[in-house]
Amino acid sequence: MSLKNSIALLMIIFLLLSCGNRKGKFKDEQVFRYNEHANITSLDPAFAKDQRNIWAVNQLFNGLVQLDDHLKIKPDIAKAWEISEDGKTYKFKLRNDVLFHKHILFGKDSTRKVKAQDFEFSFNRLLDAKIASPGGWVLQNVANFRAQNDSIFTIQLKQAFPPFLGLLAMKYCSVIPKEAVRYFGNSFRANPIGTGPFKFKLWIENTKLILRKNKRYHELNSVGERLPHLEAVAVTFLPDKQSEFLQFIQGNLDFIKSLDASYKDEILTKKGELQPKYHGQVNMQKGAYLNTEYLGIYLNTIDGDDNPLTSKLIRQAINYGFDREKMIKFLRNGIGTPALHGFIPKGLPSFNSQKGYTYKPKKARELLETYKSENESENLEITITTNSNYLDLCEFIQRELQKIGLKTNIDVIPPSTLRQGKANGKIPIFRASWIADYPDAENYLSLFYSNNCIPNGPNYTCFRNENFDKLYEISIKEVNAEKRYSLYQKMDSIIIAEAPIVPLYYDQVIRFSQKNIQGLGVNPIDLLTLKNVRKVKKDK
């Protein structure tokens, strides 16, 4: 779609919304508008896999527990819970004032209270092979679950797994009414009924999504006001990020996320600060993001050939051979933190700033020379495979590594081909990222557990280390948080020493909003939560 046509489409949408406002339903300052350039594929929490779907689902549904902006587990529909001493049994006591969104399906009262049986139904649906939810793995360590009565829901694990409450905070585990699922069937994806702060109003796929305030929402803010404050949320689907940015600057969108190369220099200085000309119009929020960007190194031989990357000398030379701080400053306008530590990113409590790799070109050359001497090899050559979005980073690394004497090539392939090659062990060095599914370092360290070597799991490097495996197996059973964090840090130190990856940077959440937007938080999982947001009238 051309830029001209994209803007024309967006203006039609705004006119449609404005017409609705003239009927007296709500004023412009009561509507929060954002654009989802990647589109939305489903409003069913069982398919809340991607951020585009998660953000919308988060406004519509609730689960047993939720995360605050500091990733602490907080009550949601469950007002309290107990965990057995062995860490295997979870007993949740539910609130008795949570109602499903108003709908004719519920009969004359048009709604009903959420009961423990609804969670039993929702979890069984998540595991149903016919539904084929990508979120079924969340319950893979669950032996059984049941509603003891209307207000008590229990879950029995196969073995203790301390991060489990964090898993339950994922949108996959939202409660849904059986009446709606049985009536709508597969079309529940476009006819969602939940308990969230906003309720479904309209979805014209590829065009717009409108949510309305749930006036019966159960949650109050810290001063006792009923949430949410907004009357509506309007989401558009402009695929072009340049036109999205233009609409934001013109005041037609209240919020945009992340940065795009097409406008990052326009809005940010090289130090990562807001350009002075936008100080009076735009709020910028930054915070740690549970995403580590890295180069993965496949440690098995490929196609029967000797793989020089199985040598720790080569892997450490790559890690020492480029300046991460310079890379972040000039290529990402200071957004992100150079990965000078381990694989565990900032934002997790088990991050402890242990020493990783800094820029040491002399050390890198010495490691390369040692390898050449020991292996009687003179012609070393590596190829880094990436997609076009990260070409500038990889070209920077290429230039730096060639300065230390390591010939480096770049292979640019489509994202889908890169994912497939990484999963099949066909790429020696691949650009990758790991975004946390739940806020615990186990989610990161599982990438290096030998039993998870592809195709059995997400260990894309096929890293194997006996000591690491022992620590990992102990950690996933350790219920004491501090002891578990200590084990995580020991595992992370092994990853630093053995260098199966090249950490590049720990990403940051960056959000831009209009000056009249209040209560828009920022959190390390980049979850958009709008129940606390206010939109005040702009000064003329």
Residue, then its C-alpha position, 0 to 999 in steps of 0.5 A: m500500500s502506498l503512503k498516500n493510500s495508507i494516509a487516506l485510509l487512516m483518515i477515513i477511519f478517523l472520520l468514522l470514529s468522529c461521526g460516532n462521537r458526534k452522536g454524543k457517545f464520547k469525546d475525543e479525549q476519552v478515546f485512546r488511539y494506536n496503530e498496530h502495523a503488524n496487524i492482529t490475527s486473533l482476539d482469542p487468548a488461546f492464540a495470544k502468541d505475538q505482541r500484536n495479539i497480546w496487547a489487544v487480548n490484555q485489554l479484554f481478558n483477565g487471569l488468576v494473577q497479573l504482573d505489575d510494571h516491576l514484574k511482581i506477581k499480583p492478584d487478579i481474579a484470584k484474590a489469594w493463593e497458597i503454595s504447598e511446602d513441596g512447591k507442587t500444589y497451588k490453591f487459588k481463592l477467587r474473587n466473587d465480584v468478577l463478571f463476564h462482559k455483558h452479552i445476550l448469551f448469558g440470558k436475561d441478566s446478560t452476564r454472570k460471575v466468574k467461577a472456578q469451573d470457568f478456569e477449569f474449562s479454559f485450561n482444558r480448552l488450552l490443552d485441547a488438540k483440536i484447538a491447537s493453541p500455541g500456548g498449551w506448553v504453559l501447562q506442560n508441567v501440570a499433572n491436573f487442575r480442578a475446581q473444588n467449588d465455585s471459588i477454589f481452583t487448585i493446580q497440581l504440578k508434576q514437579a516443583f517449578p518456581p516460575f509457575l506463577g509467572l506462566l499463569a500471568m501469560k494471556y494464554c491462561s485467561v478465563i473465558p466463558k464456555e457459553a461464548v466458545r460453544y456458540f461462536g466456535n472458531s469465530f470466537r477469535a473475532n467475537p471475544i467475551g472476557t472480563g477485562p477493563f474493555k469489551f469488544k465492540l467492532w473489528i474490521e480486519n485489516t482496517k480497525l478495532i474498537l473496544r469500549k469501556n467495561k463499566r462493570y470492571h472489578e478493579l479499583n486504582s490505588v485511590g479507590e476509583r473504578l477502572p478504566h478511565l478511558e471510554a474507548v480504545a481504537v486500533t488501526f492497522l497502517p502497515d507503513k511505519q513512516s505513515e504511522f509516525l506522521q500520524f503520531i506527529q500530527g496528533n492523530l495517534d496517541f502512542i507509538k512503540s519502538l523505533d524504526a530506521s525511517y524516523k529514529d534520527e528524526i525523533l532521537t539524538k545520537k545519545g538516545e534523547l528526545q530531539p528538542k523540537y518535540h519536547g513540548q509535544v511528546n513524552m518518551q519513556k524508556g526501560a529495561y526490556l527482557n530481550t537479549e539480542y545475540l549471535g548464536i554459534y552452532l557448535n556441531t559440525i555442519d554437513g560433515d565438515d570440520n567446524p572451527l567455531t567449535s573452538k572456544l578460542i574463535r568464539q572468544a575472539i569474536n566476542y572480544g573483537f568489536d565495540r558494543e558501546k560504539m555499535i549502540k551509540f551510532l546504530r541504535n541512537g543509544i537505545g539498548t544497553p551494550a551486552l557486556h555481561g552474560f545472557i540474562p538481561k537487565g530487568l530480571p532480579s537474577f541479573n548481577s552485572q557479572k563481567g562478560y566481554t568488552y572490546k579488546p582487539k589485541k586479546a582477540r588477535e592473540l586468540l586467533e593466532t593461538y588457534k592458527s598455530e595449534n591447528e596449522s590453519e592460516n585462512l580463517e573465514i566465517t559467515i554471519t547470517t541475518n535478515s535485512n532488519y539487522l544488516d547494519l549491526c552485522e556489517f559493523i561487526q564484519r568491519e570490526l572483525q576484519k580489523i583483527g584478521l578474521k575474514t567475515n561474510i554476511d548472508v542476508i536471508p528472509p526472516s522465515t528462512l533464518r528461523q528455519g535454518k536456525a531450527n534445523g542447525k543449518i547456519p553456523i552463525f545466526r543473528a537472533s533474539w530471545i524475548a522472555d515468555y515469563p519473567d524468570a531467568e530459567n526462560y533464558l538458560s533453558l536455551f543451553y540445556s543439552n536436552n533442549c538441543i534442536p529439534n527437541g527444544p530451543n537450544y539452537t547452538c546445541f551447547r552441551n556442558e555437564n556442569f551447566d546441566k546439573l545446575y539447571e536441573i537443581s535450579i528448576k526445583e529450588v523454591n527459595a528465590e535467592k538460592r535459585y538466582s545464585l544458581y542462575q548466575k553460576m550458569d550464566s558465568i559458564i555461558i560467558a566462559e564457554a561463549p556459545i553465543v555473542p551477546l550484542y545488547y540488552d534491548q530497551v522498551i521505548r514508548f512515545s506518547q502525546k503530552n496529554i496521556q497520563g498513566l501509561g507505564v513501561n515494563p520489561i515485557d513491553l505489555l501495553t496496559l490501558k486500564n490506568v491511562r487517562k487522556v486529558k484535554k489538550d491545552k489550546 
